């Protein structure tokens, strides 16, 4: 007998249909798997055999099964094919009916006792199932909520092979997950109250202003200041002033986390913008993504959110240079022998570092003990091209005594966010009929259209270029920041004071 079971495989953040074909013939009781399986897939024959036995199915003796995973040219990895293979084997042996096999996609890892374990990448596979007009999808119970985020797809949660057989006999009677994904998302997002608030940060109005500009126009930022001046505290609060995720954005992020295997049954839907802060000892593949079958790295996991690199100068220079291309294209392409994959990486880079190796250059209280040579070497760890891509460079100095005593009157994140949201709305209106880009990524032609400046501004900018030796790239960045500053002020026209403020954010780096 022959049977065909539908399942899905991953290619980056997207999934494609896999047909698990099983042919049963006379032989010596073995399961042979073909179609470019990796080691975990090959091992599934042992799990399938044990699970079928544990379910007390009377498999007739003297049979052999050939399992083909089609299309044969793509590499299949992981244990998620256990369940479709087991169902295929049972169907080919005529132990379960085959009437409904074509209506479902099936995915799950089997234990030796027949129970079913969760797998990663369920959301993209459920999306692919919907796109292929499948009626429903059978998934491990722990992954059920994730699959149910796809509207219009019936999700059958299962925790044991027995349940799958029952669904095959009578799908109408089986338990289904009923989740109104959009309503659930809105409700959970409303109840979310975990974000740190700017209300708790005393002083630092200069840095807070720069953070609002960063959030509104998606400008990368570097904070320089002595240890303990509150750089991390400020960065951690940046997500709280960014516009909340829309449902579609949340779905896109959830897909990425699903592929990375970072979703749990408790957090099956990403509700807030990510804030990732990898340590400077992180490997290159941990940062940008990699592995035999490339998995998303930190820059992809911070898509639509913040990538915070504390102690920026401690990161190996080669790792930092790897960020340059993703900063331009908002995506990263990883090539390995097995395949080449592209993951989204639209992150906002926020770096923090000390002004010199000892950390106290320019500090009013402690003396800096570094020689000028040491300080130069310290800054040379950051390459010029990377610094050029960081629009906002801000000094975060130690709080004065008067600021330390200050307890009230700090602006809350909510008020700051309203200002940011208004600026983002203005940008969206400008790109009404085109794909949206933030001011930080405006192209030359867009800039010519939206960043026009008057004569006094032009003179001011020209003087800054000659006096400060700004590069052509820096000139464009000043214009983009000025655009965001005007947007934050709800203005169309860029004024000379916007230009002057923008220039200040470009001049402090290496101010040693
Ligand atoms: Zn020093």
Boltz pocket constraint, residues with backbone or C-beta under 6 A from the ligand:
constraints:
  - pocket:
      binder: B
      contacts: [[A, 356], [A, 357], [A, 358], [A, 359], [A, 360], [A, 361], [A, 367], [A, 368], [A, 369], [A, 370]]
      max_distance: 6.0
